[in-house]
Each structure stands twice: as C-alpha cells, then as structure tokens.
C-alpha cells in the first residue's frame, strides 16, 4: 500500500510539474517576450527547459518504480530532480521576472540536486538487483 502511495505521489507530481512547465513556456513565449530584455527572457527559458528535462527524468523514474517498486535510490532520484526543479527553475524564473539578482546564487544548488538525481539513477543501474521486485 505504501508503495502505491509513493508511486502515485511521484506520478502526480511529474504530471503537475509537466503541465506547469508547458504553461510557463507558453507564458514566456506569449507574454514575457515583450516585457523582458532578451537576456532575462533567455534566463527564464533556461529554467523552463531544465524543468522539462527533469520532469521527463521523474516520469521515467516513476516507470521504473512501477516495475521494481519505489526502491530507495529511485525515490532519491525523483526527490533530487524535484528539488532541482524548485531551486534551479524557481530561482531562474523568479530572477528573470523580478530582477532579484541574488537568486542567481540559488541556481547552482538546484544544479547540484539535478546531478544527485542522475547519480541516484546511476546507482540503480549499476546494481541490477535494485531493479528486481524481489529485492
């Protein structure tokens, strides 16, 4: 039962973040292009692009959870990617819209979270037993 809740949580999270990333991209393309200087618009779009990549990573992690169960390293991968989205995408998009420059210092923390998410997936694949349901 707990496994189902975990898979459901991350699946819903991926879906919601995916929808938000499309909405943010459309907002940038249609509303922000005339309001922001090109450099800030590019910063906003970088945040959205990284969000979309990592929503796909969370989605693939959920698919692995459906196969093997929500193993520790799979849960970590999803969590690190989500934390990266909040820190990296959040800081860049708010920086672009608000001009609060110190937020740029938060983005690398999100990048580290993204890297930790990918390393977590690498840990799963480096030990194939982690992908078996019986473990």
Secondary structure by P-SEA (a helix, b strand, c coil): caaaaaaaaaaaaaaaaaaaaaaaaaaaaccccccccaaaaaaaaaaaaaaaaaaaaaaaaaaaaaaccccaaaaaaaaaaaaaaaaaaaaaaaaaaccccccccaaaaaaaaaaaaaaaaaaaaaccccccccc
